[in-house]
Amino acid sequence: MQGTSSPAKEAIERCGTSVSGSRLLSGSRRLHVELESEVADLLGCEAAITLANGHATNVTVIGHLVGPGDLVVHDALAHDSILQGCKLSGATRRPFPHNDAAALDALLTQVRHQYRRVLVVIEGVYSMDGDIADLPALVQVKRRHGVLLMIDEAHSIGVIGARGRGIGEYFGVDRSAVDLWSGTLSKALASCGGYVAANRSVVEYLRYTLPGFVYSAGMTPADTAASLTALRMLRAQPQRVVRLSANAALFAGLAREAGVNAGDSHDTPIVPCVVGDSLRTLRLAQALFQQGISVNPILYPAVPEELARLRFFITCDHSPDQIRRAVTALARELRHLGAAPAA
Ligand SMILES: Cc1ncc(COP(=O)(O)O)c(C=O)c1O
């Protein structure tokens, strides 16, 4: 959080650069407790714990909660941290077709009885496509089969829902219908670290048993203060989320009007421009960069070659004029490169 870093600096002055130990020993600071309470409140959960890294949070939580004899079913587009957690756990792993609750239902009907415990892991917003998990349908499937449901909110927290409270707020679902809400503090929350929110007894269990929490140092004071400040700003300034969603809708609408293939992106500030060729995607990103537009090229093998794309991230600070200029430049460069995709 540039320009508003004084809470992070103050935290260093007060508590140092490291908490120098596991939270269970001497590593806990009041800042951690405040952050965890703020995260739980934002998500509408009873409690939360934070860890020093977002990727490691998924790895340790999944690795800890399921094991041999269990099954993890995850969305086919799951992030690497989810896949690594599955590997660590020793549980059987099965992907289900992206965001397809009916396919998940069919899979569980077939195999649920073979396993002691089944964990379904999805993401709130998918980072390559900017689409939103069909949470109401997935919750019904979860209930029908008696399985645990975990959502990684990396790209939905601070982003969707009227006040940026994520996919739970977006769909207005009963928060206790989801067993574990995990996420990272490194995106909308301007810091570095991860969290898991759940009911009080689950969080208490994790606090005393989760290897990545028990055997690893807690978040640094500066990181903790930075995300605490970001959360408080989010609560105090919901107009930022409104502006973000208006900007995202403006960009996606103009891009589609210009013939850009923005895939299934909707209601999120992640808007792909599917080019379908890694080399052209790279050239397009370079041409836009030279015009002052920073956009990530997403190339094979991160996505299949025919889905190589630019991935635009819109922010609440973009002006409508910047958005219009970016779409005009994108359409022009697509034409120059002969990369106009099928709309
Ligand atoms: C869906 C998802 N989960 C977890 C992570 C890991 O977060 P971090 O980079 O803060 O470790 C990321 C990061 O890109 C992510 O996209």
The ligand as an SDF file (V2000), in Angstrom:
LIG
                    3D

 16 16  0  0  0  0  0  0  0  0999 V2000
   -5.9850  -18.7990   -5.9820 C   0  0  0  0  0  0  0  0  0  0  0  0
   -4.7150  -18.5130   -5.2560 C   0  0  0  0  0  0  0  0  0  0  0  0
   -4.5080  -19.0790   -4.0550 N   0  0  0  0  0  0  0  0  0  0  0  0
   -3.3780  -18.8550   -3.3650 C   0  0  0  0  0  0  0  0  0  0  0  0
   -2.3810  -18.0330   -3.8430 C   0  0  0  0  0  0  0  0  0  0  0  0
   -1.1150  -17.8450   -3.0670 C   0  0  0  0  0  0  0  0  0  0  0  0
   -1.0230  -16.5810   -2.5140 O   0  0  0  0  0  0  0  0  0  0  0  0
    0.3790  -15.8840   -2.2050 P   0  0  0  0  0  0  0  0  0  0  0  0
    0.9460  -15.4380   -3.5170 O   0  0  0  0  0  0  0  0  0  0  0  0
    0.0200  -14.7580   -1.3230 O   0  0  0  0  0  0  0  0  0  0  0  0
    1.2590  -16.8980   -1.5430 O   0  0  0  0  0  0  0  0  0  0  0  0
   -2.5570  -17.4020   -5.0820 C   0  0  0  0  0  0  0  0  0  0  0  0
   -1.5160  -16.5260   -5.6190 C   0  0  0  0  0  0  0  0  0  0  0  0
   -1.4090  -16.2260   -6.7720 O   0  0  0  0  0  0  0  0  0  0  0  0
   -3.7500  -17.6560   -5.8020 C   0  0  0  0  0  0  0  0  0  0  0  0
   -3.9760  -17.0930   -7.0010 O   0  0  0  0  0  0  0  0  0  0  0  0
  1  2  1  0
  2  3  1  0
  2 15  2  0
  3  4  2  0
  4  5  1  0
  5  6  1  0
  5 12  2  0
  6  7  1  0
  7  8  1  0
  8  9  2  0
  8 10  1  0
  8 11  1  0
 12 13  1  0
 12 15  1  0
 13 14  2  0
 15 16  1  0
M  END
$$$$
